[in-house]
Structure formats: C-alpha cells, structure tokens
C-alpha cells in the first residue's frame, strides 16, 4: 500500500437518488459495490448511449438532468443539501471534465494512488474518480484542496470546483470498463500534509498553495492555440508576476 495511505473503518454508505436532478429526496442508502454493479451492468446503457448521441451541449445537459440517477458519495443525507447530512462517508468523488485523452488520463490515475472506483462520465469526455479517505484526518474542504493540488501535480489537470460541495450530485453512467478496487489506497493525514500546505507571507498574511494558485497560468499556456500562443504566454507571465508581487513567493 502507498505510503500516503492507511486503513479506515468509517461509514461505507452514501445516498442514492432517482432522477431527475430536481428530486432531492434519497431513495435509499447504497454502497460502492452497489454503484459499481449499476455502472458495469446494463441499467444505464441506453440512457448513456442516447446522451452521447446528442451534439448540442444544452440539450445534453437537459437530458442528463432529467434521465440519470445520482448519488452523493460524500455521505448520507435526509435531502440533497449540505446542512441535511446525516453521516459523512469514507468516500470523496472527483470530477475531471473535458479531458482530451480519457484513456491516457485513466492510466495516469491508476498508476498513482488507487481509487475505490473510476468510471467514464455520462457525456464520455470526463472521468469520475472516487477515493477512500480517513474522515478523522480532515474536513471535506481540506480533502478538496489537497486533491486539487494532487491532480495538478500528477496530471496537470484541474478538478471540478463543485466537488467542494459535500452534497455534490454524481450522475451514474454506463461503463463496462469501470475500475473497482475493494482494497484501495486510503487518503489520510499524510496525504493532506503533502498536498494541502498553505504558506503565509509575513508581509500580508496571505495564505496560498503554490500548485493551486499557479494553475490558471499553467492552463493558459497549455490550452493556447497556434497564432495566439505569444499573447497567452504574456498573460500567464503577468498572472504569475501578480502572485509574486503579492508576496506569494515568500516563505516563513
């Protein structure tokens, strides 16, 4: 097991909701094994294939909201609202959207910390990655920021900011190649200490994580197209310079 992992014996259940997304009352509690079987099986095959045939993004989004069941991996809820949480679970779901190479990104993820579950998103151009966590080691928000930095580190990718919401809905799609691990790595305090290290500038008390705050500059450079690369590079340089001028390069 990875050095950043440990064992956890906390709540293994989370809430399952029948679609549409406007339904915020859970049908039942379920387990990661239940979700894997649904994704791997034929339950969502037709709806997933139909969604991926829709080319208009708005129509895609509307269809997904109306037709897909979803879960709240981070816990059990009386209704899908953060303040309505009944029990926090040992799972944390990450969304990676608009990936240029899903297969390669999947390989990178599986070659690092092993998730409990990994499957292709409903639209087919993203991944849902569910990690097991030690809930006693940190808050949901602390794990979000650590995972945000972790994904920039291992894959130079930004995770969906909405994953910060503990009641975040995760739509369930069909994926015959879904990855499931009954003994995944468990993210714990050592993981938080490694990837969630804010530094404070003595001049202005500004708290920052270098990986996280520099990601917009990296993104500008990475996504620049021919003909605009010079301009985007200048924008990135100005952005980085702003962080330096603000004291983000200082260390205690």
N, C-alpha and C positions, 0 to 999 in steps of 0.2 A: 504494500500500500504506500502511496505517495507520502512524503514527509509532511505535506501540508494537510494531511487527513487524519481523522480519528474516528472513533465509533460513537454512535448516538442511539439513544433508546427513548426518544420523544414520540410525540403524536405522529402516526403514519397516515392519518386520514385527512381528507380535504373535501370540499363541497362540489357536487355535480349539479349543473343546471341544464334543463331542457331549453332549447331555443324557442323563440327568438331572444336576442340580447335584452330586449325590454323586460323579459321575465327575470326578476331579481330574487326570486324565492327558490332556494335549492330543492331539488327532488330528493336527494339523499346524500349520504357521505360515501366516499369511494376511496380506493387505494391506487397506488401507482401501477400495480399489476392489472387492476380493472381497466384503467385507461389504456395501457399497452395493448390489451386484448381487443379493445374497441378500435384502436387505431390500426392495428395489424389486420383485423378482420374486415368483413365487407360492410359493416354498419354505415360508414361514411364514404364508401367508394363512389356511389352515384352522385352525391352532392358535391364531392370534391372534384370529380371529373367535369360536372356541369359548371362549377365555378371557374375552372381553368379554361373553359371554352369561351368565357365572356371576356371581351377585349377592352371594353370601356371600364375605367377604374372605378367610377362612381357606381355603375351598375354592379360591378364586382363586390364593392363594399356593402351595398344594399342587400345583395343576395346572401352574402356571408352572415350579416347581422340577423337576417330573417330565418336562415335554414340550418345553422350549425349549433350543436350543443356546445357547452363550455364548462370549464372547471376553474376553481380558484385554488391553485396549487399551494399557496402560502398558508391555507388554514381552512377551518370550518366556520361557516357564517350562518346567522339566522336570516340574513338577506345580504345581497352583494353591496355592502358598504363597509368601509374601513372600521367605523365605530361599532359595527354589528358582529365583529369577530367573536367566535366562541372559544376557539383554541387555535393557537399557532401550530403549523405543521413543520416537519423537518425538511420541507422542500421549498426551493426557490426557482422560479421559471424565468428564463432569459429569452427575449425575442431578438433575433437578428433579421432585419428586413432588407430587401433589395440587394441580395448577395449576387455578385457577378458569377461566381462558381460555387454552387451549393455543395457539390461533391468534394471539392478540394477543402472547403471550409469545414465540412463534416470530418474529414480526415485529420485536420489540424486539431479540432476539439478532442477527438478520441485519442490522439497521441499525447495529450496532456492530462489534466485531471479528468477522471472518468465520471460522466454524469450518470444519473439513475435512468434517465430517459432522454432520447433525442429523436425528433421526427421533423419532417418537412412541413412547413406551414400550409394552410389551405390554398393560398394562391400559387404555391410551388416555387417561389423565389426567395424563401426565407427558411429559417430554422427555429424550432422551439427546443431549448435545452433546459432540462430540469436537473438541478443539482440538489444533493442532500447536504443539509447544514446542521451544525451544532447550535441549536437555538439559544443555549445558555451562554454562548460566547459573544453574542452581539445582537443588535436590533436589525429589523428588516432593512432599514435605511443604511446601516453600516455595511451589510452584505451587498446592497445595491451598489454603493460606491466602490467597494472592493472588486466586485465583479466587473464594473465599468472599467476600472483600471486594468484588470486582468485580461479582458478581451482586447484592449488596445495593445497590451504587451504581447500576447500570443498570436494575434491575427490582424492587428491594426484595424479593428472594426469597432464601431460604436453600437452599443446595445440600445434598444428602445427605452427612452426616458420614462415611459409609462410603467415600466417594470418596478419603478419606485413605489407604486401604489400597491399596498398589501392585498387589496381586494381586486387586483387586476384579473380580468377575464381572459382565459386562454381557450380559444376555439380548438376543437378537436377535429382533425382531418384524417384522411386515409393515407397510410404509408406502409406498404408491405415490407420495406426495408428499415422500419423503425428500430432503433437501438434501445435495448433494455438491459440493465445490469442490476441484479439482486444484491450485489455487494459493491456498490460504487464507492468512490472516494467521498469522504465526508469533510466538507469545508468547516474549519474550526478557527480558533483564536490565532493560530499560526498563519492561516490564510489571511485573516483580517489584518494582522500585524504586518504582513508582507505587502499587501496591496491597498491598504487603507491608511496611509501615513500622512496626514496633513502636517504641513510645516507652518510655523508662524514667523512672519517678518518682525523683527524687533522695532522697525520704524512705525509700522501702521497696524500691527496685529492681524494682517491678512492671512487667513487660513487657505491653504491650497494643496492640491495634489497635482504634481507636475504632469503626470501622464494624462490626467483628465482635462486640465485647462489648456494643454497644448494640442489636444485632439482636433479642434476646429482648424488650426493652421495646417496640421498634417492632412486633414480631409481636403482642404482647398488644393493642396499640391497634388494629392493622389488622384483627384477627380478632374483636374484640369485637362482640357482637350487641346488638340493641335490648333494653333492660332491664337490661343488665349493663355498659354502656359506662362509667358513672361508676366502678364498682368496679374495672374493668380499668385505667382511666386512673390510679387511685390506686396500683394495683400497679406499673404501669410507672414512675410517678413515684418510688416507693420504691426500685425496682430501679436507676433512673438515679442516685438520690441515694446509693445504696450505692457505686456506682462512683466518684462524686465524692468521697465521704468517704474512700474507699480510696486516693485520690491519682491516679485515672485522668484527672483534668483537668489534671494538671501537665505542663509541657513543660520540656525542658532548654534 
